[in-house]
């Protein structure tokens, strides 16, 4: 299982799991299927998102990285 590092916050911004509120309070959705994400921030594994409901979603991890990179470029207003 691949962990999802970034979610789409209800504000439309891409949010890093490190910055997100724990659990469903993160108010994030999957960038691929749009399903609710849960921010998992335990003591052993690195912070990450997981689908709230069981999902057959494929590609969320790589898509979230792609969107985060795009947001960084737009925020910096340069490559």
Buried (B, 14 or more C-beta within 10 A) or exposed (E): EEBBBBBBBEEEBBBBBEEBEEEEEBBBBBBBBEBBBBBBBEEEEEBBBBBBEEBEBEEBBBBBBBBBEEBEEEEEEEE
